[in-house]
Amino acid sequence: MSNLKELVVSDATVALIAKALASETRWQILKLLRTEKMDVSKIAEKLNQTEANISAQIKILEKAALITSNYEPGAHGVKKVCIPSFEKLIISIT
């Protein structure tokens, strides 16, 4: 499902990753994406939140390189589909 087996972070990237993981909503998004890729509308529906809020959370996860997104044809135009960037996150204290 993901692009990489492991994502190893240290030093400069740890703060960015930690900030992205600090939100319960973003954590739930990552958990949903473990099993299947999903578009923003489906994530919003499953978490009972607005698409605008989920889109904002997705941007933060993308900035931290925790997920990747692409656009695919949808019923009414295109839809943004998200997948996790890794299967396992390792924070290295070196």
C-alpha positions in Angstrom: 0.0 0.0 0.0 2.8 2.4 0.8 5.7 3.6 -1.3 8.4 2.7 1.3 8.8 0.0 3.9 10.4 2.3 6.4 10.8 6.0 6.9 13.8 6.8 9.2 13.9 10.4 10.5 16.4 12.2 12.7 17.5 15.6 13.7 15.9 18.4 11.6 13.0 16.3 10.4 11.9 15.0 13.8 10.1 18.2 14.9 8.2 18.4 11.6 7.1 14.7 11.9 6.2 15.1 15.6 4.1 18.1 14.9 2.2 16.3 12.1 1.6 13.3 14.4 0.5 15.4 17.3 -3.1 15.8 16.0 -5.6 13.1 16.7 -7.3 13.7 13.3 -4.0 13.3 11.4 -3.3 10.2 13.4 -6.7 8.8 12.4 -6.1 9.7 8.8 -2.8 7.7 8.8 -4.6 4.7 10.4 -7.3 4.8 7.8 -4.7 4.8 5.0 -2.9 1.8 6.3 -5.3 -0.6 4.6 -6.5 1.3 1.5 -5.9 4.5 -0.5 -8.7 7.0 0.0 -9.8 10.2 -1.5 -10.4 13.3 0.7 -14.2 12.9 0.5 -14.1 9.3 1.8 -11.7 10.2 4.6 -14.0 13.1 5.6 -17.0 10.8 5.6 -15.3 8.1 7.7 -14.1 10.6 10.3 -17.3 12.7 10.3 -15.5 15.9 9.4 -15.7 18.5 6.7 -13.7 18.0 3.5 -12.1 21.4 4.1 -10.7 20.3 7.4 -9.5 17.0 6.1 -7.8 18.8 3.1 -6.0 21.1 5.6 -4.8 18.0 7.6 -3.7 16.2 4.4 -1.5 19.2 3.5 0.3 19.0 6.9 0.8 15.3 6.4 2.1 15.8 2.9 4.5 18.6 4.1 5.9 16.1 6.7 6.3 13.5 3.9 4.0 11.1 5.8 1.6 10.7 2.9 1.6 11.2 -0.8 -1.4 12.3 -2.9 -2.3 12.2 -6.6 -5.3 13.1 -8.6 -7.5 10.5 -10.2 -10.7 10.8 -12.3 -13.8 11.0 -10.2 -17.6 11.1 -10.8 -17.6 14.9 -11.0 -14.1 15.8 -12.1 -10.9 14.8 -10.3 -10.4 13.6 -6.7 -7.4 13.8 -4.5 -6.3 10.2 -3.5 -4.0 9.7 -0.6 -1.6 6.9 0.4 0.9 6.6 3.2 4.5 7.2 2.3 5.8 4.3 4.5 4.7 1.2 6.5 7.0 1.9 9.5 8.2 5.1 11.0 11.5 5.0 12.9 12.7 8.0 14.8 16.5 7.8 15.3 18.1 9.6 18.3 21.7 10.0 17.1 
